[in-house]
Amino acid sequence: MGWLTGIPAWFADPANWRGEAGVPTLFLQHLGYSAAALGLACLVALPVGVWLGHTGRGGVLAQQVGNAGRAVPVLALLGVLLLVPGFGRTWWTLILCLTLFAIPPILTNAYTGLREVDRGVVDAARGMGMSEGEVLRRVELPLATPLLMNGVRQAAVQVVATTSIAALFAFGGLGRIITRATGSAGIDLSAALAGTLLIAAFALVVEYGLAWAGHRADPVARARRTAQRRAVTTS
């Protein structure tokens, strides 16, 4: 059980928190890779998913993209692109792989969110004279917000967890702690578990942080909270 008591000692060692190999630097690298990939995925997948959901077209496409994204192993894709001329071991190669991995849940949830909006409400909005743009902005998008945010949350957690494998190809990030601990000199189980705990903690913070943000951004939930506050004030 020496490895278990070695975990607090690893966190308490100042050497693990300094320099290019320290936790703060590796965390910023991990955050940068993940944020860039998630941002690009949102720029691509959200507009496409929203448009497909609004028009009611491309349902099969959205479903197939989602299935393909879950089937393609990121590790294998990254390994292949590293050998392709023009890519190689660059940050762009890693971010491209992570972006392709993040697109399916965002696209699928955006499409599903728009399609699950009550058609009666949409038809009523059109009957009131709203343009298609107004229907999308004022009716469909607000009601689809929970599923839209759920897709972004799923993609973010997946990307944060998957970015750790980049260390296998000598990229940065928190995964470097694990690869260093499992080198040719033997396995430092305490260090490997410490790195695993850091990655898990990061993923949990992202999970619950985006869940909270999604709840706050939901206009229906926000209206419900406002009504409850007013009821308490007037009672």
C-alpha positions as CSV (number, residue, x, y, z in Angstrom):
1,M,0.0,0.0,0.0
2,G,3.0,2.3,-0.2
3,W,1.7,3.6,-3.5
4,L,-1.4,4.9,-1.8
5,T,0.5,6.9,0.8
6,G,2.8,8.1,-2.0
7,I,-0.1,10.0,-3.7
8,P,-0.3,12.8,-1.1
9,A,3.5,12.9,-1.1
10,W,3.5,13.4,-4.8
11,F,1.1,16.3,-4.5
12,A,3.1,17.8,-1.7
13,D,6.4,17.7,-3.7
14,P,7.2,21.2,-4.9
15,A,9.2,19.8,-7.9
16,N,5.9,18.5,-9.4
17,W,4.5,22.1,-9.5
18,R,7.4,23.9,-11.1
19,G,8.8,24.3,-14.6
20,E,7.7,23.1,-18.0
21,A,6.9,19.6,-16.5
22,G,5.0,21.0,-13.6
23,V,1.2,20.6,-13.0
24,P,0.3,24.3,-13.8
25,T,2.0,24.2,-17.2
26,L,0.7,20.8,-18.1
27,F,-2.8,21.9,-17.0
28,L,-2.7,25.0,-19.2
29,Q,-1.6,22.9,-22.2
30,H,-4.4,20.5,-21.5
31,L,-6.9,23.3,-21.2
32,G,-5.7,25.0,-24.4
33,Y,-5.9,21.8,-26.5
34,S,-9.4,21.1,-25.1
35,A,-10.8,24.6,-25.4
36,A,-9.5,25.0,-29.0
37,A,-11.0,21.7,-30.1
38,L,-14.3,22.4,-28.4
39,G,-14.5,25.9,-29.8
40,L,-13.9,24.7,-33.4
41,A,-16.4,21.9,-33.0
42,C,-19.1,24.3,-31.8
43,L,-18.4,26.7,-34.7
44,V,-18.9,23.8,-37.1
45,A,-21.5,21.6,-35.5
46,L,-23.9,24.0,-33.8
47,P,-24.9,26.0,-37.0
48,V,-25.2,22.9,-39.0
49,G,-27.2,21.0,-36.4
50,V,-29.5,24.0,-35.8
51,W,-30.1,24.5,-39.5
52,L,-30.9,20.8,-40.1
53,G,-33.2,20.7,-37.1
54,H,-35.0,23.9,-38.1
55,T,-35.6,22.8,-41.6
56,G,-36.3,19.2,-40.7
57,R,-33.8,17.9,-43.2
58,G,-30.7,15.8,-42.8
59,G,-31.9,13.7,-39.8
60,V,-30.2,10.6,-41.3
61,L,-27.0,12.6,-41.8
62,A,-26.9,13.8,-38.2
63,Q,-27.5,10.3,-36.9
64,Q,-24.8,8.8,-39.1
65,V,-22.3,11.5,-38.2
66,G,-23.0,10.7,-34.5
67,N,-22.6,7.0,-35.0
68,A,-19.4,7.4,-37.0
69,G,-17.9,9.7,-34.4
70,R,-18.4,7.2,-31.7
71,A,-16.9,4.4,-33.9
72,V,-13.7,6.1,-35.0
73,P,-10.9,5.7,-32.4
74,V,-9.1,9.0,-31.8
75,L,-5.8,7.3,-30.9
76,A,-5.7,5.5,-34.3
77,L,-6.7,8.6,-36.2
78,L,-4.0,10.7,-34.4
79,G,-1.4,8.0,-35.2
80,V,-2.3,8.0,-38.8
81,L,-2.3,11.8,-39.2
82,L,1.1,12.0,-37.6
83,L,2.4,10.0,-40.6
84,V,0.6,12.1,-43.3
85,P,2.8,14.8,-45.0
86,G,1.6,18.3,-44.0
87,F,0.4,17.2,-40.5
88,G,3.1,15.5,-38.4
89,R,3.5,16.2,-34.7
90,T,2.0,19.6,-34.5
91,W,-0.6,21.1,-32.2
92,W,-2.9,21.5,-35.2
93,T,-2.9,17.7,-35.8
94,L,-4.0,17.1,-32.3
95,I,-6.7,19.7,-32.3
96,L,-8.1,18.5,-35.6
97,C,-8.5,15.0,-34.2
98,L,-10.1,16.2,-31.0
99,T,-12.4,18.5,-33.0
100,L,-13.6,15.6,-35.2
101,F,-14.2,13.7,-32.0
102,A,-16.2,16.5,-30.4
103,I,-18.5,17.3,-33.4
104,P,-20.8,14.2,-33.3
105,P,-22.5,14.8,-29.9
106,I,-22.8,18.6,-30.5
107,L,-24.3,18.0,-34.0
108,T,-26.7,15.2,-32.9
109,N,-28.0,17.1,-29.8
110,A,-28.4,20.3,-31.8
111,Y,-30.5,18.6,-34.4
112,T,-32.5,16.6,-31.8
113,G,-33.1,19.7,-29.7
114,L,-34.6,21.7,-32.6
115,R,-36.7,18.8,-33.7
116,E,-38.1,18.1,-30.3
117,V,-39.5,21.6,-29.9
118,D,-43.3,21.4,-29.7
119,R,-44.5,21.8,-33.3
120,G,-47.7,23.4,-32.1
121,V,-45.7,26.2,-30.5
122,V,-43.7,26.7,-33.7
123,D,-46.9,26.7,-35.9
124,A,-48.5,29.2,-33.5
125,A,-45.4,31.5,-33.8
126,R,-45.6,31.3,-37.6
127,G,-49.4,32.0,-37.4
128,M,-48.6,35.2,-35.5
129,G,-46.6,36.4,-38.5
130,M,-43.1,35.7,-37.3
131,S,-40.5,35.2,-40.0
132,E,-38.4,31.9,-40.1
133,G,-35.5,33.8,-38.5
134,E,-37.7,35.0,-35.7
135,V,-39.2,31.6,-35.1
136,L,-35.7,30.2,-34.8
137,R,-34.3,32.9,-32.5
138,R,-37.3,33.5,-30.3
139,V,-39.0,30.1,-30.1
140,E,-36.9,27.1,-31.2
141,L,-33.5,28.1,-29.9
142,P,-34.7,29.0,-26.4
143,L,-36.7,25.8,-26.0
144,A,-33.8,23.7,-27.4
145,T,-31.2,25.2,-25.1
146,P,-31.1,22.3,-22.6
147,L,-30.3,19.8,-25.4
148,L,-27.9,22.2,-27.1
149,M,-26.0,22.7,-23.8
150,N,-26.1,18.9,-23.1
151,G,-24.3,18.2,-26.4
152,V,-21.6,20.8,-25.6
153,R,-21.2,19.3,-22.2
154,Q,-20.8,15.8,-23.5
155,A,-18.3,16.9,-26.1
156,A,-16.3,18.9,-23.5
157,V,-16.0,16.0,-21.1
158,Q,-15.0,13.6,-23.8
159,V,-12.4,16.0,-25.2
160,V,-10.9,16.7,-21.7
161,A,-10.6,13.0,-21.0
162,T,-9.3,12.1,-24.5
163,T,-6.7,14.8,-24.6
164,S,-4.7,12.8,-22.0
165,I,-3.8,10.3,-24.8
166,A,-1.9,13.0,-26.6
167,A,1.0,12.4,-24.2
168,L,1.6,9.0,-25.9
169,F,2.7,11.0,-28.9
170,A,4.9,13.4,-27.0
171,F,2.3,16.2,-26.8
172,G,1.7,18.2,-23.6
173,G,-1.1,18.0,-21.2
174,L,-1.8,16.2,-17.9
175,G,-1.3,12.9,-19.6
176,R,2.4,13.6,-19.5
177,I,2.4,12.8,-15.8
178,I,1.1,9.3,-16.5
179,T,3.5,8.6,-19.4
180,R,6.5,9.8,-17.3
181,A,5.3,7.5,-14.4
182,T,5.2,4.5,-16.7
183,G,8.5,4.9,-18.5
184,S,11.2,2.3,-19.2
185,A,12.6,2.7,-15.8
186,G,9.6,1.1,-14.2
187,I,6.2,2.2,-13.0
188,D,5.7,4.9,-10.4
189,L,2.2,3.9,-9.4
190,S,1.7,6.9,-7.1
191,A,2.6,9.4,-9.8
192,A,0.4,7.6,-12.4
193,L,-2.6,7.7,-10.0
194,A,-1.9,11.3,-9.1
195,G,-2.0,12.2,-12.8
196,T,-5.2,10.2,-13.3
197,L,-6.8,12.0,-10.3
198,L,-5.9,15.4,-11.8
199,I,-7.5,14.4,-15.2
200,A,-10.6,13.0,-13.5
201,A,-10.9,16.2,-11.3
202,F,-10.6,18.4,-14.4
203,A,-13.3,16.4,-16.2
204,L,-15.6,16.5,-13.2
205,V,-15.2,20.3,-12.9
206,V,-16.1,20.7,-16.6
207,E,-19.0,18.3,-16.3
208,Y,-20.6,20.0,-13.4
209,G,-19.6,23.5,-14.5
210,L,-21.3,23.2,-17.9
211,A,-24.3,21.4,-16.3
212,W,-24.7,24.5,-14.0
213,A,-24.2,26.9,-17.0
214,G,-26.8,25.0,-19.0
215,H,-29.3,25.2,-16.2
216,R,-28.7,28.9,-15.8
217,A,-29.0,29.4,-19.6
218,D,-32.3,27.5,-19.9
219,P,-34.9,30.2,-20.4
220,V,-37.7,27.9,-19.2
221,A,-35.9,27.2,-15.9
222,R,-35.0,30.8,-15.6
223,A,-38.7,31.8,-16.0
224,R,-39.7,29.2,-13.4
225,R,-37.1,30.6,-10.9
226,T,-38.4,34.1,-11.5
227,A,-42.0,33.0,-10.9
228,Q,-41.0,31.2,-7.7
229,R,-39.2,34.3,-6.4
230,R,-42.2,36.5,-7.2
231,A,-44.5,34.0,-5.4
232,V,-42.3,34.0,-2.3
233,T,-42.2,37.9,-2.4
234,T,-45.9,38.3,-2.7
235,S,-46.8,35.6,-0.1
